[in-house]
């Protein structure tokens, strides 16, 4: 989704927070969407690594 679709807007179904605890808004612009997707993929990678470990 991040690399092929590159959303210009992303609407979150519930509140998400950055690593520092600050919340994302409900409607994100293109830059915020990229940041949010990258953050989500990083978390997924850590969870996957922990589950395999």
Phi, psi and omega in degrees: 000316183297315187271332183262315184273321182047071185300141175273337176220145176223128181251119183273138181282338176205165186295134172243153180237150175286172180301329180275002177094352179285138184281149168280157174285177179281323178247121183250144175276183185301314180295317178293323178297316178299316179299315182294316180295318179298318179297316179298318179294323178295318177297315179302319178297319178292319179296316179299315179297319180293320180293326179283335182281000000 
